[in-house]
Amino acid sequence: MSGKGTLIAALLLGVLGLVGPSASAQEPIKIGLVQGITGPFEVYAKQVLEGFKLGLEYGTGGKMELLGRKIQVIVEDDQLKPDVSKRLVTKLYADDKVDLVVGTTSSAAALAILPVAQEFKKVLIVEPAVADSITGEHWNRYVFRTGRNSGQDAISNALAIAKPGVQIATIAQDYAFGRDGVAAYKAAVEKLGAKVAHEEYAPVQATDFTAPIQRIIGALKDKQGPKYVFVIWAGKGGPFPQLVASRLDKQGIVLTSGGNVLDVLKAMKAMNLEGMVGGLYYYYEIPKNPVNEWLVKEHQKRFNAPPDFFTCGGFAAAMAVITGIQKAGGTNTDKLIAAMEGMEFTTPKGKMTFRKDDHQALQSMYAFKMVSKPDVPWLVPELVRELGPQETAPPILNKR
């Protein structure tokens, strides 16, 4: 080869050496987003999807890229089925080569995919499933959760009503969400001096609550002091209409429950549940910060409706993804985990922090009282008191 040819070859190799890493750096950041789009929790899943998109838009200034790499989101519907969720998350990690997965709606499905994240050594951000065991006995180091857990729900609801002398009966769905929720609630209220006198569990799709309600009334009938029925229910239906129709007030029994999506708050207004108190994850008028202001304004402009309960959750998950990748300087799993443990990130609720011990996001919750306003088609959860992240921090339940 001539001296000129050698020089050209050397220059070409130099150019290729520069182009190689740059081209690699331009590969998209792939995120798998798994939700139960089909099934009774469809409204939750669709809100998470919309919130996640809006969160990515806000967090990237509309560019939909991080560190010079485009963001690609692959959406899958697990139909709330654990076996389907496991298969889809396996596909996302193995075939689609996603950098991380966000999901899913059902606690049972979420529990099924925790070991998949461990098998593939990839990050899984759980949103919005709430069962305590997700960040408890079934947790592994690849699992982070932006959604609140049953413990946070329980503590906020307990702080709303519990004190010495209070007697409570509970009714919940008979699966991980309901049973974990009641267990956490019982521990929280009894710590404050109240007592859970009776527990009822009904099938997820139950429509007739006559027998459980009669057992609840019987259990509380002769109890002294303030008496409450605490309801944990996800999805459409539930025991509220029959609880109201049974005239618990004549028995001196008051309903209490957590917050919910706007459709459920509409039904609560129709049932005249004004005055009901409890603990709340999110209502769009409560948090006062620039992120929530942007979310409310943009959601109203685009959908002619305010953001809902799980829209906030999807948004928070997107902000955790963005903050984690920026802090880690990429999508390497070990670097992501190191960056996200103890990480603080901004959400519509304000600051959240991933606790190092179990990767549960510590966050504010809100004690509320339902208020009826003539110009609003749903009951409005009016803020009684903001409950800070440390005040609502749940017990550490894993065996790390």
C-alpha positions as CSV (number, residue, x, y, z in Angstrom):
1,M,0.0,0.0,0.0
2,S,1.3,3.5,-0.9
3,G,2.0,6.0,1.8
4,K,-1.0,8.0,0.6
5,G,-3.2,4.8,0.8
6,T,-2.0,4.1,4.3
7,L,-2.8,7.6,5.4
8,I,-6.4,7.3,3.9
9,A,-6.9,4.0,5.6
10,A,-5.7,5.4,8.9
11,L,-8.0,8.3,8.6
12,L,-10.9,6.0,7.8
13,L,-10.2,3.9,10.8
14,G,-10.0,7.0,13.0
15,V,-13.4,8.2,11.6
16,L,-15.0,4.8,12.2
17,G,-13.5,4.7,15.7
18,L,-15.2,8.0,16.4
19,V,-18.5,7.0,14.7
20,G,-18.8,3.6,16.4
21,P,-19.4,4.7,20.0
22,S,-21.5,7.7,18.8
23,A,-23.8,5.4,16.8
24,S,-24.1,3.0,19.7
25,A,-25.0,6.0,22.0
26,Q,-27.9,6.8,19.6
27,E,-29.7,3.5,20.2
28,P,-33.1,4.2,21.8
29,I,-33.8,3.8,25.5
30,K,-36.4,1.0,25.5
31,I,-39.1,1.0,28.2
32,G,-41.7,-1.8,28.5
33,L,-45.0,-0.5,29.9
34,V,-47.3,-3.3,31.1
35,Q,-50.8,-2.6,32.3
36,G,-54.2,-4.4,32.7
37,I,-55.8,-2.6,29.8
38,T,-58.5,-5.3,29.4
39,G,-60.6,-6.1,32.4
40,P,-62.3,-4.4,35.4
41,F,-59.3,-2.1,36.1
42,E,-59.2,-0.8,32.6
43,V,-59.8,2.8,33.7
44,Y,-56.7,2.6,36.1
45,A,-54.5,1.2,33.3
46,K,-55.5,3.8,30.8
47,Q,-54.8,6.6,33.3
48,V,-51.3,5.2,34.0
49,L,-50.6,5.1,30.3
50,E,-51.7,8.6,29.8
51,G,-49.8,9.9,32.8
52,F,-46.7,8.1,31.8
53,K,-46.7,9.7,28.4
54,L,-47.3,13.1,29.9
55,G,-44.5,12.5,32.5
56,L,-42.0,11.6,29.8
57,E,-43.0,14.8,27.9
58,Y,-42.6,17.0,30.9
59,G,-39.4,15.4,32.1
60,T,-37.7,15.7,28.7
61,G,-39.0,19.1,27.8
62,G,-41.1,17.6,25.0
63,K,-38.0,16.1,23.3
64,M,-38.7,12.5,24.3
65,E,-35.0,11.8,24.5
66,L,-32.4,11.4,27.2
67,L,-28.6,11.6,27.0
68,G,-28.9,12.0,23.3
69,R,-31.0,8.8,22.9
70,K,-34.6,8.7,21.8
71,I,-37.1,7.1,24.2
72,Q,-39.1,4.1,22.9
73,V,-42.1,2.8,24.9
74,I,-43.5,-0.6,24.2
75,V,-47.0,-1.0,25.6
76,E,-48.4,-4.5,26.5
77,D,-51.8,-5.5,27.9
78,D,-51.6,-8.3,30.5
79,Q,-55.4,-8.4,31.0
80,L,-54.8,-8.6,34.8
81,K,-53.7,-12.2,34.4
82,P,-50.5,-13.2,36.3
83,D,-49.5,-15.8,33.7
84,V,-50.0,-13.4,30.8
85,S,-48.0,-10.7,32.7
86,K,-45.1,-13.0,33.3
87,R,-45.1,-14.1,29.6
88,L,-45.2,-10.5,28.3
89,V,-42.5,-9.2,30.7
90,T,-40.3,-12.1,29.7
91,K,-40.8,-11.2,26.1
92,L,-40.0,-7.5,26.8
93,Y,-36.7,-8.4,28.5
94,A,-35.6,-11.3,26.3
95,D,-36.9,-10.4,22.8
96,D,-37.5,-6.6,22.8
97,K,-34.3,-6.0,24.9
98,V,-36.0,-3.3,26.9
99,D,-33.8,-1.5,29.5
100,L,-36.5,-1.6,32.1
101,V,-40.2,-2.4,32.6
102,V,-42.9,-0.4,34.3
103,G,-46.0,-2.3,35.5
104,T,-48.5,-3.4,36.4
105,T,-52.1,-2.8,37.5
106,S,-53.1,-5.9,39.4
107,S,-51.1,-6.9,42.6
108,A,-51.4,-10.5,41.7
109,A,-49.9,-9.9,38.2
110,A,-47.2,-7.7,39.7
111,L,-46.2,-10.4,42.2
112,A,-45.8,-12.8,39.2
113,I,-43.3,-10.6,37.4
114,L,-41.0,-9.8,40.3
115,P,-38.9,-13.0,39.8
116,V,-38.7,-12.3,36.0
117,A,-36.9,-9.0,36.7
118,Q,-34.5,-10.9,39.0
119,E,-34.0,-13.6,36.4
120,F,-33.0,-11.1,33.7
121,K,-31.3,-8.7,36.1
122,K,-33.3,-5.8,34.8
123,V,-35.1,-3.0,36.7
124,L,-38.8,-3.2,37.3
125,I,-40.7,-0.1,38.5
126,V,-44.0,-1.2,40.0
127,E,-46.9,1.2,39.3
128,P,-49.7,1.1,40.4
129,A,-50.1,-2.3,42.2
130,V,-50.1,-1.7,46.0
131,A,-49.8,-5.1,47.8
132,D,-47.3,-4.8,50.6
133,S,-45.7,-8.1,49.7
134,I,-44.4,-6.6,46.4
135,T,-41.8,-4.6,48.4
136,G,-42.0,-7.1,51.3
137,E,-41.5,-10.9,51.3
138,H,-41.5,-11.2,47.5
139,W,-39.2,-8.2,46.8
140,N,-35.8,-8.4,45.1
141,R,-33.1,-5.7,44.4
142,Y,-34.4,-5.0,40.9
143,V,-37.8,-3.9,42.1
144,F,-38.7,-0.3,42.8
145,R,-42.2,1.1,43.4
146,T,-43.4,4.6,42.7
147,G,-47.0,3.7,43.6
148,R,-48.1,3.8,47.2
149,N,-48.3,0.5,49.1
150,S,-51.0,-0.9,51.3
151,G,-49.0,0.3,54.4
152,Q,-49.1,4.0,53.2
153,D,-52.8,3.7,52.4
154,A,-53.4,2.1,55.8
155,I,-51.5,4.7,57.8
156,S,-53.1,7.6,56.1
157,N,-56.6,6.1,56.6
158,A,-55.8,5.2,60.2
159,L,-54.6,8.8,61.0
160,A,-58.0,10.0,59.7
161,I,-60.1,8.3,62.3
162,A,-58.2,6.0,64.7
163,K,-57.9,6.8,68.4
164,P,-58.5,4.9,71.7
165,G,-62.0,3.5,71.9
166,V,-62.8,3.4,68.2
167,Q,-64.2,0.1,66.9
168,I,-63.8,-0.8,63.2
169,A,-65.0,-3.5,60.8
170,T,-63.4,-3.9,57.4
171,I,-64.6,-5.2,54.1
172,A,-62.2,-5.9,51.2
173,Q,-61.6,-7.9,48.1
174,D,-60.3,-11.4,48.6
175,Y,-56.9,-11.2,47.0
176,A,-53.5,-9.7,47.7
177,F,-54.6,-6.1,47.4
178,G,-57.5,-6.5,49.9
179,R,-55.8,-8.8,52.4
180,D,-52.5,-6.9,52.5
181,G,-54.5,-3.7,52.8
182,V,-56.5,-5.0,55.8
183,A,-53.5,-6.4,57.5
184,A,-51.6,-3.1,57.2
185,Y,-54.7,-1.1,58.2
186,K,-55.3,-3.2,61.3
187,A,-51.7,-2.8,62.4
188,A,-51.9,1.0,61.8
189,V,-55.2,1.6,63.7
190,E,-54.3,-0.6,66.6
191,K,-51.0,1.3,67.0
192,L,-53.2,4.4,67.5
193,G,-55.4,2.7,70.1
194,A,-58.4,1.7,67.9
195,K,-59.5,-1.9,67.4
196,V,-60.5,-3.9,64.3
197,A,-63.4,-5.9,65.6
198,H,-64.3,-7.8,62.4
199,E,-63.0,-8.5,58.9
200,E,-64.9,-9.5,55.8
201,Y,-63.5,-10.6,52.4
202,A,-65.6,-10.9,49.3
203,P,-64.7,-12.1,45.8
204,V,-63.3,-9.5,43.4
205,Q,-66.4,-9.7,41.1
206,A,-68.9,-9.9,44.0
207,T,-72.2,-8.1,43.5
208,D,-74.3,-9.2,46.6
209,F,-73.0,-8.1,50.0
210,T,-76.1,-8.8,52.1
211,A,-74.5,-11.5,54.2
212,P,-71.2,-9.7,54.8
213,I,-73.0,-6.5,55.8
214,Q,-75.2,-8.4,58.2
215,R,-72.2,-9.9,59.8
216,I,-70.6,-6.5,60.1
217,I,-73.6,-5.0,61.8
218,G,-73.8,-8.0,64.2
219,A,-70.1,-7.7,65.1
220,L,-70.4,-3.9,65.9
221,K,-73.9,-3.9,67.4
222,D,-72.9,-4.1,71.0
223,K,-69.6,-2.3,70.8
224,Q,-69.1,0.9,72.7
225,G,-67.5,4.1,71.3
226,P,-67.3,5.4,67.7
227,K,-67.9,2.7,65.1
228,Y,-66.7,2.6,61.5
229,V,-66.7,0.3,58.5
230,F,-63.5,0.7,56.5
231,V,-63.9,-0.3,52.8
232,I,-61.0,-1.4,50.5
233,W,-62.2,-1.9,47.0
234,A,-60.7,-1.6,43.5
235,G,-62.6,-1.3,40.2
236,K,-66.3,-0.9,39.5
237,G,-69.1,-2.1,41.8
238,G,-68.3,-2.9,45.4
239,P,-70.3,-2.8,48.6
240,F,-70.9,1.0,48.9
241,P,-74.5,1.0,47.6
242,Q,-75.6,-1.8,49.8
243,L,-73.8,-0.4,52.8
244,V,-75.6,2.9,52.3
245,A,-79.0,1.1,51.8
246,S,-78.5,-0.8,55.0
247,R,-78.8,2.4,57.0
248,L,-75.6,1.9,59.0
249,D,-76.1,5.4,60.4
250,K,-79.1,4.1,62.4
251,Q,-76.7,1.6,64.0
252,G,-74.3,4.5,64.8
253,I,-71.8,3.2,62.2
254,V,-69.9,5.5,59.9
255,L,-68.3,4.7,56.5
256,T,-64.7,5.4,55.9
257,S,-62.5,4.7,52.9
258,G,-59.5,5.9,50.9
259,G,-59.8,8.2,47.9
260,N,-60.6,6.9,44.4
261,V,-61.0,7.8,40.7
262,L,-63.4,10.5,39.6
263,D,-66.0,8.0,38.3
264,V,-66.2,6.4,41.8
265,L,-66.4,9.9,43.4
266,K,-69.4,10.6,41.1
267,A,-71.1,7.4,42.3
268,M,-70.3,8.5,45.9
269,K,-72.1,11.8,45.3
270,A,-75.1,9.9,44.0
271,M,-75.1,7.8,47.2
272,N,-74.8,10.9,49.4
273,L,-71.6,10.0,51.0
274,E,-70.8,13.7,51.8
275,G,-68.8,13.9,55.1
276,M,-67.0,10.6,54.7
277,V,-63.4,10.8,55.8
278,G,-60.3,8.9,55.0
279,G,-56.8,9.0,53.6
280,L,-56.0,9.9,50.0
281,Y,-53.2,9.2,47.5
282,Y,-54.0,12.1,45.0
283,Y,-56.7,14.6,44.1
284,Y,-55.7,17.1,41.4
285,E,-56.7,20.2,43.4
286,I,-54.6,19.3,46.5
287,P,-50.9,19.4,45.7
288,K,-49.5,22.9,45.1
289,N,-46.4,22.8,43.0
290,P,-45.3,23.6,39.4
291,V,-45.3,20.0,38.2
292,N,-48.9,19.4,39.3
293,E,-49.9,22.8,37.8
294,W,-48.5,21.7,34.4
295,L,-50.2,18.4,34.6
296,V,-53.6,19.8,35.5
297,K,-53.4,22.5,32.8
298,E,-52.2,20.2,30.0
299,H,-54.6,17.4,30.9
300,Q,-57.6,19.8,31.0
301,K,-56.5,21.3,27.6
302,R,-56.0,18.0,25.9
303,F,-58.8,15.9,27.4
304,N,-61.3,18.5,28.7
305,A,-61.0,16.8,32.1
306,P,-58.7,17.0,35.1
307,P,-56.0,14.4,35.7
308,D,-57.2,11.5,37.8
309,F,-55.9,9.2,40.6
310,F,-53.7,7.0,38.4
311,T,-52.7,9.7,35.9
312,C,-50.5,11.0,38.7
313,G,-49.1,7.6,39.3
314,G,-48.1,7.1,35.7
315,F,-46.5,10.6,35.6
316,A,-44.5,9.8,38.8
317,A,-43.2,6.5,37.3
318,A,-42.0,8.4,34.2
319,M,-40.2,11.0,36.4
320,A,-38.5,8.2,38.3
321,V,-37.3,6.7,35.0
322,I,-36.0,10.0,33.7
323,T,-34.3,11.0,37.0
324,G,-32.7,7.5,37.4
325,I,-31.3,7.3,33.9
326,Q,-29.9,10.9,34.1
327,K,-28.3,10.2,37.5
328,A,-26.9,6.8,36.3
329,G,-25.6,8.3,33.1
330,G,-27.2,5.5,31.1
331,T,-29.2,2.4,31.4
332,N,-26.7,-0.1,32.9
333,T,-28.7,-2.0,35.5
334,D,-26.2,-1.9,38.3
335,K,-25.6,1.8,37.8
336,L,-29.4,2.4,37.7
337,I,-29.9,0.5,41.0
338,A,-27.1,2.4,42.6
339,A,-28.5,5.7,41.4
340,M,-32.1,5.0,42.3
341,E,-31.5,3.8,45.9
342,G,-32.2,6.8,48.1
343,M,-33.0,8.9,45.0
344,E,-35.3,11.9,45.3
345,F,-37.4,12.7,42.3
346,T,-40.1,15.3,41.4
347,T,-43.8,14.3,40.9
348,P,-47.2,16.0,40.8
349,K,-47.4,15.2,44.5
350,G,-44.1,16.9,45.3
351,K,-40.9,15.1,46.1
352,M,-40.8,11.3,46.4
353,T,-37.8,9.3,47.6
354,F,-36.9,5.6,47.0
355,R,-36.2,4.1,50.4
356,K,-32.8,2.3,50.2
357,D,-34.1,-0.7,52.3
358,D,-36.9,-1.8,50.0
359,H,-37.1,0.7,47.1
360,Q,-40.6,1.8,48.2
361,A,-41.3,5.5,47.2
362,L,-41.9,7.5,50.4
363,Q,-44.4,10.2,49.6
364,S,-47.0,12.6,51.0
365,M,-50.6,11.3,51.6
366,Y,-53.7,13.4,52.4
367,A,-56.3,13.2,55.1
368,F,-59.6,14.3,53.6
369,K,-63.3,14.9,54.1
370,M,-65.8,14.5,51.3
371,V,-67.6,17.7,50.4
372,S,-70.4,18.2,47.9
373,K,-70.3,21.2,45.6
374,P,-73.2,22.0,43.3
375,D,-71.0,22.8,40.3
376,V,-68.9,19.6,40.5
377,P,-70.4,16.2,39.4
378,W,-68.4,14.2,42.0
379,L,-67.7,14.5,45.7
380,V,-64.6,16.6,46.4
381,P,-62.0,15.2,48.8
382,E,-61.3,18.4,50.7
383,L,-57.9,18.5,52.4
384,V,-57.9,18.2,56.2
385,R,-54.2,17.7,56.6
386,E,-51.2,16.8,54.5
387,L,-49.5,13.7,55.9
388,G,-45.7,13.9,55.2
389,P,-43.5,11.1,53.7
390,Q,-42.0,10.2,57.1
391,E,-45.3,10.3,58.9
392,T,-46.8,7.8,56.4
393,A,-43.6,5.7,55.9
394,P,-44.7,2.0,56.0
395,P,-42.9,-0.7,57.9
396,I,-39.9,-2.4,56.2
397,L,-41.2,-5.9,55.4
398,N,-38.5,-7.4,53.2
399,K,-35.7,-9.7,54.4
400,R,-32.8,-7.9,52.8
